[in-house]
């Protein structure tokens, strides 16, 4: 699976989700977007699961790398 990364830690919080959605939309089927964030992105997961048909919620994963570094993998069907 091809994985692309997007570090949103420096993006202002009100603009993060739209930036993530745009990057996810640009993916091909079978690719994944790895989001590097300063908190666990649970609200993003719920929004993606509810609004994005091509989001593979079962393949979603999140790893805590440090106190303010989480990497969430958002796969696209």
mmCIF file of the N, C-alpha and C atoms, coordinates in Angstrom:
data_MODEL
# 
_entry.id   MODEL 
# 
loop_
_atom_site.group_PDB 
_atom_site.id 
_atom_site.type_symbol 
_atom_site.label_atom_id 
_atom_site.label_alt_id 
_atom_site.label_comp_id 
_atom_site.label_asym_id 
_atom_site.label_entity_id 
_atom_site.label_seq_id 
_atom_site.pdbx_PDB_ins_code 
_atom_site.Cartn_x 
_atom_site.Cartn_y 
_atom_site.Cartn_z 
_atom_site.occupancy 
_atom_site.B_iso_or_equiv 
_atom_site.pdbx_formal_charge 
_atom_site.auth_seq_id 
_atom_site.auth_comp_id 
_atom_site.auth_asym_id 
_atom_site.auth_atom_id 
_atom_site.pdbx_PDB_model_num 
ATOM 1   N N  . UNK A 1 1  ? 0.848   -1.186 0.000  1.00 0.00 ? 1  UNK A N  1 
ATOM 2   C CA . UNK A 1 1  ? 0.000   0.000  0.000  1.00 0.00 ? 1  UNK A CA 1 
ATOM 3   C C  . UNK A 1 1  ? 0.888   1.240  0.000  1.00 0.00 ? 1  UNK A C  1 
ATOM 4   N N  . UNK A 1 2  ? 0.625   2.115  -0.925 1.00 0.00 ? 2  UNK A N  1 
ATOM 5   C CA . UNK A 1 2  ? 1.344   3.387  -1.000 1.00 0.00 ? 2  UNK A CA 1 
ATOM 6   C C  . UNK A 1 2  ? 0.819   4.290  0.112  1.00 0.00 ? 2  UNK A C  1 
ATOM 7   N N  . UNK A 1 3  ? 1.734   4.923  0.831  1.00 0.00 ? 3  UNK A N  1 
ATOM 8   C CA . UNK A 1 3  ? 1.332   5.794  1.932  1.00 0.00 ? 3  UNK A CA 1 
ATOM 9   C C  . UNK A 1 3  ? 1.920   7.183  1.723  1.00 0.00 ? 3  UNK A C  1 
ATOM 10  N N  . UNK A 1 4  ? 1.092   8.178  1.832  1.00 0.00 ? 4  UNK A N  1 
ATOM 11  C CA . UNK A 1 4  ? 1.535   9.567  1.746  1.00 0.00 ? 4  UNK A CA 1 
ATOM 12  C C  . UNK A 1 4  ? 1.425   10.169 3.144  1.00 0.00 ? 4  UNK A C  1 
ATOM 13  N N  . UNK A 1 5  ? 2.282   11.131 3.463  1.00 0.00 ? 5  UNK A N  1 
ATOM 14  C CA . UNK A 1 5  ? 2.263   11.746 4.793  1.00 0.00 ? 5  UNK A CA 1 
ATOM 15  C C  . UNK A 1 5  ? 1.850   13.201 4.713  1.00 0.00 ? 5  UNK A C  1 
ATOM 16  N N  . UNK A 1 6  ? 1.172   13.623 5.776  1.00 0.00 ? 6  UNK A N  1 
ATOM 17  C CA . UNK A 1 6  ? 0.768   15.020 5.912  1.00 0.00 ? 6  UNK A CA 1 
ATOM 18  C C  . UNK A 1 6  ? 0.920   15.401 7.382  1.00 0.00 ? 6  UNK A C  1 
ATOM 19  N N  . UNK A 1 7  ? 1.826   16.332 7.649  1.00 0.00 ? 7  UNK A N  1 
ATOM 20  C CA . UNK A 1 7  ? 2.052   16.815 9.013  1.00 0.00 ? 7  UNK A CA 1 
ATOM 21  C C  . UNK A 1 7  ? 1.186   18.059 9.219  1.00 0.00 ? 7  UNK A C  1 
ATOM 22  N N  . UNK A 1 8  ? 0.196   17.955 10.097 1.00 0.00 ? 8  UNK A N  1 
ATOM 23  C CA . UNK A 1 8  ? -0.722  19.072 10.320 1.00 0.00 ? 8  UNK A CA 1 
ATOM 24  C C  . UNK A 1 8  ? -0.478  19.779 11.657 1.00 0.00 ? 8  UNK A C  1 
ATOM 25  N N  . UNK A 1 9  ? 0.601   19.454 12.320 1.00 0.00 ? 9  UNK A N  1 
ATOM 26  C CA . UNK A 1 9  ? 0.861   20.057 13.636 1.00 0.00 ? 9  UNK A CA 1 
ATOM 27  C C  . UNK A 1 9  ? 1.016   21.570 13.565 1.00 0.00 ? 9  UNK A C  1 
ATOM 28  N N  . UNK A 1 10 ? 1.496   22.096 12.452 1.00 0.00 ? 10 UNK A N  1 
ATOM 29  C CA . UNK A 1 10 ? 1.687   23.545 12.309 1.00 0.00 ? 10 UNK A CA 1 
ATOM 30  C C  . UNK A 1 10 ? 0.505   24.236 11.628 1.00 0.00 ? 10 UNK A C  1 
ATOM 31  N N  . UNK A 1 11 ? -0.476  23.464 11.210 1.00 0.00 ? 11 UNK A N  1 
ATOM 32  C CA . UNK A 1 11 ? -1.666  24.022 10.554 1.00 0.00 ? 11 UNK A CA 1 
ATOM 33  C C  . UNK A 1 11 ? -2.638  24.479 11.635 1.00 0.00 ? 11 UNK A C  1 
ATOM 34  N N  . UNK A 1 12 ? -3.202  25.677 11.545 1.00 0.00 ? 12 UNK A N  1 
ATOM 35  C CA . UNK A 1 12 ? -4.171  26.120 12.549 1.00 0.00 ? 12 UNK A CA 1 
ATOM 36  C C  . UNK A 1 12 ? -5.348  25.130 12.635 1.00 0.00 ? 12 UNK A C  1 
ATOM 37  N N  . UNK A 1 13 ? -5.774  24.770 13.852 1.00 0.00 ? 13 UNK A N  1 
ATOM 38  C CA . UNK A 1 13 ? -6.837  23.772 14.024 1.00 0.00 ? 13 UNK A CA 1 
ATOM 39  C C  . UNK A 1 13 ? -8.081  23.969 13.155 1.00 0.00 ? 13 UNK A C  1 
ATOM 40  N N  . UNK A 1 14 ? -8.577  25.190 12.949 1.00 0.00 ? 14 UNK A N  1 
ATOM 41  C CA . UNK A 1 14 ? -9.779  25.325 12.111 1.00 0.00 ? 14 UNK A CA 1 
ATOM 42  C C  . UNK A 1 14 ? -9.573  24.908 10.655 1.00 0.00 ? 14 UNK A C  1 
ATOM 43  N N  . UNK A 1 15 ? -8.316  24.828 10.201 1.00 0.00 ? 15 UNK A N  1 
ATOM 44  C CA . UNK A 1 15 ? -8.039  24.500 8.794  1.00 0.00 ? 15 UNK A CA 1 
ATOM 45  C C  . UNK A 1 15 ? -7.556  23.072 8.595  1.00 0.00 ? 15 UNK A C  1 
ATOM 46  N N  . UNK A 1 16 ? -7.362  22.334 9.678  1.00 0.00 ? 16 UNK A N  1 
ATOM 47  C CA . UNK A 1 16 ? -6.786  20.989 9.563  1.00 0.00 ? 16 UNK A CA 1 
ATOM 48  C C  . UNK A 1 16 ? -7.676  20.017 8.799  1.00 0.00 ? 16 UNK A C  1 
ATOM 49  N N  . UNK A 1 17 ? -8.943  19.910 9.185  1.00 0.00 ? 17 UNK A N  1 
ATOM 50  C CA . UNK A 1 17 ? -9.801  18.905 8.566  1.00 0.00 ? 17 UNK A CA 1 
ATOM 51  C C  . UNK A 1 17 ? -9.947  19.130 7.069  1.00 0.00 ? 17 UNK A C  1 
ATOM 52  N N  . UNK A 1 18 ? -10.105 20.373 6.630  1.00 0.00 ? 18 UNK A N  1 
ATOM 53  C CA . UNK A 1 18 ? -10.254 20.612 5.191  1.00 0.00 ? 18 UNK A CA 1 
ATOM 54  C C  . UNK A 1 18 ? -8.975  20.235 4.447  1.00 0.00 ? 18 UNK A C  1 
ATOM 55  N N  . UNK A 1 19 ? -7.825  20.506 5.032  1.00 0.00 ? 19 UNK A N  1 
ATOM 56  C CA . UNK A 1 19 ? -6.550  20.144 4.418  1.00 0.00 ? 19 UNK A CA 1 
ATOM 57  C C  . UNK A 1 19 ? -6.427  18.617 4.331  1.00 0.00 ? 19 UNK A C  1 
ATOM 58  N N  . UNK A 1 20 ? -6.826  17.922 5.377  1.00 0.00 ? 20 UNK A N  1 
ATOM 59  C CA . UNK A 1 20 ? -6.769  16.460 5.395  1.00 0.00 ? 20 UNK A CA 1 
ATOM 60  C C  . UNK A 1 20 ? -7.734  15.879 4.366  1.00 0.00 ? 20 UNK A C  1 
ATOM 61  N N  . UNK A 1 21 ? -8.965  16.399 4.321  1.00 0.00 ? 21 UNK A N  1 
ATOM 62  C CA . UNK A 1 21 ? -9.956  15.905 3.365  1.00 0.00 ? 21 UNK A CA 1 
ATOM 63  C C  . UNK A 1 21 ? -9.470  16.113 1.929  1.00 0.00 ? 21 UNK A C  1 
ATOM 64  N N  . UNK A 1 22 ? -8.855  17.254 1.642  1.00 0.00 ? 22 UNK A N  1 
ATOM 65  C CA . UNK A 1 22 ? -8.330  17.514 0.299  1.00 0.00 ? 22 UNK A CA 1 
ATOM 66  C C  . UNK A 1 22 ? -7.221  16.519 -0.061 1.00 0.00 ? 22 UNK A C  1 
ATOM 67  N N  . UNK A 1 23 ? -6.318  16.263 0.886  1.00 0.00 ? 23 UNK A N  1 
ATOM 68  C CA . UNK A 1 23 ? -5.221  15.323 0.632  1.00 0.00 ? 23 UNK A CA 1 
ATOM 69  C C  . UNK A 1 23 ? -5.759  13.903 0.454  1.00 0.00 ? 23 UNK A C  1 
ATOM 70  N N  . UNK A 1 24 ? -6.765  13.526 1.238  1.00 0.00 ? 24 UNK A N  1 
ATOM 71  C CA . UNK A 1 24 ? -7.357  12.193 1.126  1.00 0.00 ? 24 UNK A CA 1 
ATOM 72  C C  . UNK A 1 24 ? -8.052  12.039 -0.223 1.00 0.00 ? 24 UNK A C  1 
ATOM 73  N N  . UNK A 1 25 ? -8.744  13.064 -0.649 1.00 0.00 ? 25 UNK A N  1 
ATOM 74  C CA . UNK A 1 25 ? -9.459  13.039 -1.927 1.00 0.00 ? 25 UNK A CA 1 
ATOM 75  C C  . UNK A 1 25 ? -8.496  12.804 -3.080 1.00 0.00 ? 25 UNK A C  1 
ATOM 76  N N  . UNK A 1 26 ? -7.268  13.318 -2.984 1.00 0.00 ? 26 UNK A N  1 
ATOM 77  C CA . UNK A 1 26 ? -6.278  13.195 -4.054 1.00 0.00 ? 26 UNK A CA 1 
ATOM 78  C C  . UNK A 1 26 ? -5.665  11.792 -4.139 1.00 0.00 ? 26 UNK A C  1 
ATOM 79  N N  . UNK A 1 27 ? -5.894  10.953 -3.136 1.00 0.00 ? 27 UNK A N  1 
ATOM 80  C CA . UNK A 1 27 ? -5.339  9.600  -3.141 1.00 0.00 ? 27 UNK A CA 1 
ATOM 81  C C  . UNK A 1 27 ? -6.034  8.723  -4.172 1.00 0.00 ? 27 UNK A C  1 
ATOM 82  N N  . UNK A 1 28 ? -5.307  7.732  -4.645 1.00 0.00 ? 28 UNK A N  1 
ATOM 83  C CA . UNK A 1 28 ? -5.880  6.692  -5.487 1.00 0.00 ? 28 UNK A CA 1 
ATOM 84  C C  . UNK A 1 28 ? -6.422  5.590  -4.565 1.00 0.00 ? 28 UNK A C  1 
ATOM 85  N N  . UNK A 1 29 ? -7.326  4.798  -5.097 1.00 0.00 ? 29 UNK A N  1 
ATOM 86  C CA . UNK A 1 29 ? -7.844  3.653  -4.350 1.00 0.00 ? 29 UNK A CA 1 
ATOM 87  C C  . UNK A 1 29 ? -6.681  2.739  -3.961 1.00 0.00 ? 29 UNK A C  1 
ATOM 88  N N  . UNK A 1 30 ? -6.666  2.278  -2.719 1.00 0.00 ? 30 UNK A N  1 
ATOM 89  C CA . UNK A 1 30 ? -5.597  1.407  -2.234 1.00 0.00 ? 30 UNK A CA 1 
ATOM 90  C C  . UNK A 1 30 ? -4.450  2.151  -1.578 1.00 0.00 ? 30 UNK A C  1 
ATOM 91  N N  . UNK A 1 31 ? -4.426  3.479  -1.686 1.00 0.00 ? 31 UNK A N  1 
ATOM 92  C CA . UNK A 1 31 ? -3.394  4.265  -1.014 1.00 0.00 ? 31 UNK A CA 1 
ATOM 93  C C  . UNK A 1 31 ? -3.881  4.652  0.381  1.00 0.00 ? 31 UNK A C  1 
ATOM 94  N N  . UNK A 1 32 ? -2.974  5.194  1.180  1.00 0.00 ? 32 UNK A N  1 
ATOM 95  C CA . UNK A 1 32 ? -3.320  5.636  2.523  1.00 0.00 ? 32 UNK A CA 1 
ATOM 96  C C  . UNK A 1 32 ? -2.655  6.974  2.810  1.00 0.00 ? 32 UNK A C  1 
ATOM 97  N N  . UNK A 1 33 ? -3.284  7.739  3.665  1.00 0.00 ? 33 UNK A N  1 
ATOM 98  C CA . UNK A 1 33 ? -2.749  9.022  4.105  1.00 0.00 ? 33 UNK A CA 1 
ATOM 99  C C  . UNK A 1 33 ? -2.372  8.900  5.572  1.00 0.00 ? 33 UNK A C  1 
ATOM 100 N N  . UNK A 1 34 ? -1.108  9.154  5.886  1.00 0.00 ? 34 UNK A N  1 
ATOM 101 C CA . UNK A 1 34 ? -0.638  9.143  7.271  1.00 0.00 ? 34 UNK A CA 1 
ATOM 102 C C  . UNK A 1 34 ? -0.633  10.582 7.768  1.00 0.00 ? 34 UNK A C  1 
ATOM 103 N N  . UNK A 1 35 ? -1.442  10.848 8.754  1.00 0.00 ? 35 UNK A N  1 
ATOM 104 C CA . UNK A 1 35 ? -1.556  12.177 9.343  1.00 0.00 ? 35 UNK A CA 1 
ATOM 105 C C  . UNK A 1 35 ? -0.671  12.245 10.583 1.00 0.00 ? 35 UNK A C  1 
ATOM 106 N N  . UNK A 1 36 ? 0.184   13.240 10.648 1.00 0.00 ? 36 UNK A N  1 
ATOM 107 C CA . UNK A 1 36 ? 0.989   13.471 11.842 1.00 0.00 ? 36 UNK A CA 1 
ATOM 108 C C  . UNK A 1 36 ? 0.329   14.627 12.570 1.00 0.00 ? 36 UNK A C  1 
ATOM 109 N N  . UNK A 1 37 ? -0.106  14.368 13.804 1.00 0.00 ? 37 UNK A N  1 
ATOM 110 C CA . UNK A 1 37 ? -0.924  15.319 14.546 1.00 0.00 ? 37 UNK A CA 1 
ATOM 111 C C  . UNK A 1 37 ? -0.398  15.470 15.968 1.00 0.00 ? 37 UNK A C  1 
ATOM 112 N N  . UNK A 1 38 ? -0.818  16.523 16.649 1.00 0.00 ? 38 UNK A N  1 
ATOM 113 C CA . UNK A 1 38 ? -0.380  16.752 18.027 1.00 0.00 ? 38 UNK A CA 1 
ATOM 114 C C  . UNK A 1 38 ? -1.353  16.177 19.059 1.00 0.00 ? 38 UNK A C  1 
ATOM 115 N N  . UNK A 1 39 ? -2.397  15.495 18.586 1.00 0.00 ? 39 UNK A N  1 
ATOM 116 C CA . UNK A 1 39 ? -3.353  14.827 19.483 1.00 0.00 ? 39 UNK A CA 1 
ATOM 117 C C  . UNK A 1 39 ? -3.978  13.657 18.732 1.00 0.00 ? 39 UNK A C  1 
ATOM 118 N N  . UNK A 1 40 ? -4.580  12.742 19.459 1.00 0.00 ? 40 UNK A N  1 
ATOM 119 C CA . UNK A 1 40 ? -5.241  11.620 18.806 1.00 0.00 ? 40 UNK A CA 1 
ATOM 120 C C  . UNK A 1 40 ? -6.449  12.143 18.033 1.00 0.00 ? 40 UNK A C  1 
ATOM 121 N N  . UNK A 1 41 ? -6.538  11.858 16.739 1.00 0.00 ? 41 UNK A N  1 
ATOM 122 C CA . UNK A 1 41 ? -7.570  12.467 15.909 1.00 0.00 ? 41 UNK A CA 1 
ATOM 123 C C  . UNK A 1 41 ? -8.900  11.702 15.891 1.00 0.00 ? 41 UNK A C  1 
ATOM 124 N N  . UNK A 1 42 ? -9.437  11.409 17.048 1.00 0.00 ? 42 UNK A N  1 
ATOM 125 C CA . UNK A 1 42 ? -10.705 10.672 17.132 1.00 0.00 ? 42 UNK A CA 1 
ATOM 126 C C  . UNK A 1 42 ? -11.847 11.401 16.431 1.00 0.00 ? 42 UNK A C  1 
ATOM 127 N N  . UNK A 1 43 ? -12.029 12.713 16.605 1.00 0.00 ? 43 UNK A N  1 
ATOM 128 C CA . UNK A 1 43 ? -13.107 13.397 15.881 1.00 0.00 ? 43 UNK A CA 1 
ATOM 129 C C  . UNK A 1 43 ? -12.959 13.284 14.358 1.00 0.00 ? 43 UNK A C  1 
ATOM 130 N N  . UNK A 1 44 ? -11.723 13.323 13.872 1.00 0.00 ? 44 UNK A N  1 
ATOM 131 C CA . UNK A 1 44 ? -11.485 13.171 12.440 1.00 0.00 ? 44 UNK A CA 1 
ATOM 132 C C  . UNK A 1 44 ? -11.932 11.786 11.973 1.00 0.00 ? 44 UNK A C  1 
ATOM 133 N N  . UNK A 1 45 ? -11.583 10.763 12.732 1.00 0.00 ? 45 UNK A N  1 
ATOM 134 C CA . UNK A 1 45 ? -11.995 9.400  12.380 1.00 0.00 ? 45 UNK A CA 1 
ATOM 135 C C  . UNK A 1 45 ? -13.518 9.321  12.234 1.00 0.00 ? 45 UNK A C  1 
ATOM 136 N N  . UNK A 1 46 ? -14.251 9.840  13.211 1.00 0.00 ? 46 UNK A N  1 
ATOM 137 C CA . UNK A 1 46 ? -15.715 9.787  13.169 1.00 0.00 ? 46 UNK A CA 1 
ATOM 138 C C  . UNK A 1 46 ? -16.275 10.577 11.981 1.00 0.00 ? 46 UNK A C  1 
ATOM 139 N N  . UNK A 1 47 ? -15.678 11.726 11.702 1.00 0.00 ? 47 UNK A N  1 
ATOM 140 C CA . UNK A 1 47 ? -16.140 12.527 10.569 1.00 0.00 ? 47 UNK A CA 1 
ATOM 141 C C  . UNK A 1 47 ? -15.874 11.798 9.255  1.00 0.00 ? 47 UNK A C  1 
ATOM 142 N N  . UNK A 1 48 ? -14.685 11.220 9.115  1.00 0.00 ? 48 UNK A N  1 
ATOM 143 C CA . UNK A 1 48 ? -14.355 10.474 7.894  1.00 0.00 ? 48 UNK A CA 1 
ATOM 144 C C  . UNK A 1 48 ? -15.299 9.284  7.722  1.00 0.00 ? 48 UNK A C  1 
ATOM 145 N N  . UNK A 1 49 ? -15.533 8.548  8.788  1.00 0.00 ? 49 UNK A N  1 
ATOM 146 C CA . UNK A 1 49 ? -16.400 7.365  8.713  1.00 0.00 ? 49 UNK A CA 1 
ATOM 147 C C  . UNK A 1 49 ? -17.823 7.744  8.321  1.00 0.00 ? 49 UNK A C  1 
ATOM 148 N N  . UNK A 1 50 ? -18.288 8.890  8.781  1.00 0.00 ? 50 UNK A N  1 
ATOM 149 C CA . UNK A 1 50 ? -19.660 9.315  8.502  1.00 0.00 ? 50 UNK A CA 1 
ATOM 150 C C  . UNK A 1 50 ? -19.827 9.963  7.131  1.00 0.00 ? 50 UNK A C  1 
ATOM 151 N N  . UNK A 1 51 ? -18.783 10.625 6.641  1.00 0.00 ? 51 UNK A N  1 
ATOM 152 C CA . UNK A 1 51 ? -18.941 11.458 5.448  1.00 0.00 ? 51 UNK A CA 1 
ATOM 153 C C  . UNK A 1 51 ? -18.214 10.988 4.195  1.00 0.00 ? 51 UNK A C  1 
ATOM 154 N N  . UNK A 1 52 ? -17.224 10.118 4.331  1.00 0.00 ? 52 UNK A N  1 
ATOM 155 C CA . UNK A 1 52 ? -16.393 9.750  3.184  1.00 0.00 ? 52 UNK A CA 1 
ATOM 156 C C  . UNK A 1 52 ? -16.568 8.264  2.877  1.00 0.00 ? 52 UNK A C  1 
ATOM 157 N N  . UNK A 1 53 ? -17.291 7.995  1.814  1.00 0.00 ? 53 UNK A N  1 
ATOM 158 C CA . UNK A 1 53 ? -17.604 6.607  1.454  1.00 0.00 ? 53 UNK A CA 1 
ATOM 159 C C  . UNK A 1 53 ? -16.353 5.775  1.159  1.00 0.00 ? 53 UNK A C  1 
ATOM 160 N N  . UNK A 1 54 ? -15.320 6.387  0.596  1.00 0.00 ? 54 UNK A N  1 
ATOM 161 C CA . UNK A 1 54 ? -14.111 5.648  0.228  1.00 0.00 ? 54 UNK A CA 1 
ATOM 162 C C  . UNK A 1 54 ? -13.134 5.448  1.389  1.00 0.00 ? 54 UNK A C  1 
ATOM 163 N N  . UNK A 1 55 ? -13.455 5.947  2.582  1.00 0.00 ? 55 UNK A N  1 
ATOM 164 C CA . UNK A 1 55 ? -12.598 5.776  3.760  1.00 0.00 ? 55 UNK A CA 1 
ATOM 165 C C  . UNK A 1 55 ? -12.759 4.358  4.286  1.00 0.00 ? 55 UNK A C  1 
ATOM 166 N N  . UNK A 1 56 ? -11.659 3.632  4.423  1.00 0.00 ? 56 UNK A N  1 
ATOM 167 C CA . UNK A 1 56 ? -11.661 2.271  4.955  1.00 0.00 ? 56 UNK A CA 1 
ATOM 168 C C  . UNK A 1 56 ? -11.511 2.340  6.476  1.00 0.00 ? 56 UNK A C  1 
ATOM 169 N N  . UNK A 1 57 ? -12.625 2.464  7.176  1.00 0.00 ? 57 UNK A N  1 
ATOM 170 C CA . UNK A 1 57 ? -12.610 2.625  8.636  1.00 0.00 ? 57 UNK A CA 1 
ATOM 171 C C  . UNK A 1 57 ? -11.996 1.419  9.338  1.00 0.00 ? 57 UNK A C  1 
ATOM 172 N N  . UNK A 1 58 ? -12.166 0.228  8.775  1.00 0.00 ? 58 UNK A N  1 
ATOM 173 C CA . UNK A 1 58 ? -11.601 -0.981 9.395  1.00 0.00 ? 58 UNK A CA 1 
ATOM 174 C C  . UNK A 1 58 ? -10.083 -1.005 9.301  1.00 0.00 ? 58 UNK A C  1 
ATOM 175 N N  . UNK A 1 59 ? -9.518  -0.348 8.297  1.00 0.00 ? 59 UNK A N  1 
ATOM 176 C CA . UNK A 1 59 ? -8.071  -0.311 8.135  1.00 0.00 ? 59 UNK A CA 1 
ATOM 177 C C  . UNK A 1 59 ? -7.401  0.846  8.858  1.00 0.00 ? 59 UNK A C  1 
ATOM 178 N N  . UNK A 1 60 ? -8.200  1.713  9.488  1.00 0.00 ? 60 UNK A N  1 
ATOM 179 C CA . UNK A 1 60 ? -7.686  2.875  10.214 1.00 0.00 ? 60 UNK A CA 1 
ATOM 180 C C  . UNK A 1 60 ? -6.814  2.427  11.387 1.00 0.00 ? 60 UNK A C  1 
ATOM 181 N N  . UNK A 1 61 ? -5.733  3.139  11.615 1.00 0.00 ? 61 UNK A N  1 
ATOM 182 C CA . UNK A 1 61 ? -4.902  2.872  12.792 1.00 0.00 ? 61 UNK A CA 1 
ATOM 183 C C  . UNK A 1 61 ? -4.308  4.188  13.278 1.00 0.00 ? 61 UNK A C  1 
ATOM 184 N N  . UNK A 1 62 ? -3.962  4.204  14.554 1.00 0.00 ? 62 UNK A N  1 
ATOM 185 C CA . UNK A 1 62 ? -3.314  5.392  15.124 1.00 0.00 ? 62 UNK A CA 1 
ATOM 186 C C  . UNK A 1 62 ? -2.245  4.922  16.108 1.00 0.00 ? 62 UNK A C  1 
ATOM 187 N N  . UNK A 1 63 ? -1.076  5.551  16.035 1.00 0.00 ? 63 UNK A N  1 
ATOM 188 C CA . UNK A 1 63 ? 0.037   5.236  16.921 1.00 0.00 ? 63 UNK A CA 1 
ATOM 189 C C  . UNK A 1 63 ? 0.470   6.489  17.652 1.00 0.00 ? 63 UNK A C  1 
ATOM 190 N N  . UNK A 1 64 ? 0.701   6.346  18.946 1.00 0.00 ? 64 UNK A N  1 
ATOM 191 C CA . UNK A 1 64 ? 1.237   7.440  19.758 1.00 0.00 ? 64 UNK A CA 1 
ATOM 192 C C  . UNK A 1 64 ? 2.754   7.317  19.721 1.00 0.00 ? 64 UNK A C  1 
ATOM 193 N N  . UNK A 1 65 ? 3.400   8.281  19.084 1.00 0.00 ? 65 UNK A N  1 
ATOM 194 C CA . UNK A 1 65 ? 4.850   8.260  18.931 1.00 0.00 ? 65 UNK A CA 1 
ATOM 195 C C  . UNK A 1 65 ? 5.528   9.030  20.074 1.00 0.00 ? 65 UNK A C  1 
ATOM 196 N N  . UNK A 1 66 ? 4.842   10.025 20.593 1.00 0.00 ? 66 UNK A N  1 
ATOM 197 C CA . UNK A 1 66 ? 5.372   10.854 21.669 1.00 0.00 ? 66 UNK A CA 1 
ATOM 198 C C  . UNK A 1 66 ? 4.224   11.590 22.323 1.00 0.00 ? 66 UNK A C  1 
ATOM 199 N N  . UNK A 1 67 ? 4.512   12.404 23.336 1.00 0.00 ? 67 UNK A N  1 
ATOM 200 C CA . UNK A 1 67 ? 3.437   13.083 24.062 1.00 0.00 ? 67 UNK A CA 1 
ATOM 201 C C  . UNK A 1 67 ? 2.582   13.997 23.189 1.00 0.00 ? 67 UNK A C  1 
ATOM 202 N N  . UNK A 1 68 ? 3.143   14.545 22.125 1.00 0.00 ? 68 UNK A N  1 
ATOM 203 C CA . UNK A 1 68 ? 2.379   15.416 21.224 1.00 0.00 ? 68 UNK A CA 1 
ATOM 204 C C  . UNK A 1 68 ? 2.599   15.016 19.774 1.00 0.00 ? 68 UNK A C  1 
ATOM 205 N N  . UNK A 1 69 ? 2.717   13.701 19.543 1.00 0.00 ? 69 UNK A N  1 
ATOM 206 C CA . UNK A 1 69 ? 2.898   13.211 18.178 1.00 0.00 ? 69 UNK A CA 1 
ATOM 207 C C  . UNK A 1 69 ? 2.139   11.907 17.994 1.00 0.00 ? 69 UNK A C  1 
ATOM 208 N N  . UNK A 1 70 ? 1.099   11.994 17.202 1.00 0.00 ? 70 UNK A N  1 
ATOM 209 C CA . UNK A 1 70 ? 0.273   10.839 16.863 1.00 0.00 ? 70 UNK A CA 1 
ATOM 210 C C  . UNK A 1 70 ? 0.294   10.681 15.351 1.00 0.00 ? 70 UNK A C  1 
ATOM 211 N N  . UNK A 1 71 ? 0.387   9.445  14.897 1.00 0.00 ? 71 UNK A N  1 
ATOM 212 C CA . UNK A 1 71 ? 0.336   9.174  13.472 1.00 0.00 ? 71 UNK A CA 1 
ATOM 213 C C  . UNK A 1 71 ? -0.889  8.301  13.208 1.00 0.00 ? 71 UNK A C  1 
ATOM 214 N N  . UNK A 1 72 ? -1.829  8.863  12.474 1.00 0.00 ? 72 UNK A N  1 
ATOM 215 C CA . UNK A 1 72 ? -3.050  8.161  12.105 1.00 0.00 ? 72 UNK A CA 1 
ATOM 216 C C  . UNK A 1 72 ? -2.959  7.805  10.629 1.00 0.00 ? 72 UNK A C  1 
ATOM 217 N N  . UNK A 1 73 ? -3.268  6.550  10.316 1.00 0.00 ? 73 UNK A N  1 
ATOM 218 C CA . UNK A 1 73 ? -3.255  6.098  8.931  1.00 0.00 ? 73 UNK A CA 1 
ATOM 219 C C  . UNK A 1 73 ? -4.684  5.961  8.448  1.00 0.00 ? 73 UNK A C  1 
ATOM 220 N N  . UNK A 1 74 ? -4.998  6.703  7.387  1.00 0.00 ? 74 UNK A N  1 
ATOM 221 C CA . UNK A 1 74 ? -6.338  6.750  6.807  1.00 0.00 ? 74 UNK A CA 1 
ATOM 222 C C  . UNK A 1 74 ? -6.289  6.068  5.442  1.00 0.00 ? 74 UNK A C  1 
ATOM 223 N N  . UNK A 1 75 ? -6.686  4.785  5.359  1.00 0.00 ? 75 UNK A N  1 
ATOM 224 C CA . UNK A 1 75 ? -6.660  4.097  4.071  1.00 0.00 ? 75 UNK A CA 1 
ATOM 225 C C  . UNK A 1 75 ? -7.875  4.414  3.202  1.00 0.00 ? 75 UNK A C  1 
ATOM 226 N N  . UNK A 1 76 ? -7.650  4.384  1.907  1.00 0.00 ? 76 UNK A N  1 
ATOM 227 C CA . UNK A 1 76 ? -8.732  4.656  0.951  1.00 0.00 ? 76 UNK A CA 1 
ATOM 228 C C  . UNK A 1 76 ? -9.066  3.357  0.218  1.00 0.00 ? 76 UNK A C  1 
ATOM 229 N N  . UNK A 1 77 ? -10.350 3.049  0.177  1.00 0.00 ? 77 UNK A N  1 
ATOM 230 C CA . UNK A 1 77 ? -10.780 1.839  -0.527 1.00 0.00 ? 77 UNK A CA 1 
ATOM 231 C C  . UNK A 1 77 ? -10.680 2.020  -2.010 1.00 0.00 ? 77 UNK A C  1 
# 
